[in-house]
Amino acid sequence: MQRKLTITIDEKIYEGLQMVIGPRRISKFLEALARPHVLGHDLEAAYQSMAQDETREREAAEWSEALIGDVEDDPR
């Protein structure tokens, strides 16, 4: 369900949003910005979903292991 919200912002910000995002896309843009800050409980589900992706996990492990070589020779 969607709800209508009225907000007040600086005129220059509004003009910038219209110019960069587009006049009919501002609501979706602002919603996408706000979503991760107000729907934190979805974050856990997203992490669980990512962990079940075996290809992604394998690539992440390979990337992580490759980083060890970058610091092996660093002077201490």
Secondary structure, 3 states (H helix, E strand, C coil): CCCCCCCCCCHHHHHHHHHHCCCCCHHHHHHHHHHHHHCCHHHHHHHHHHHCCHHHHHHHHHHHHHHHHHHHCCCC
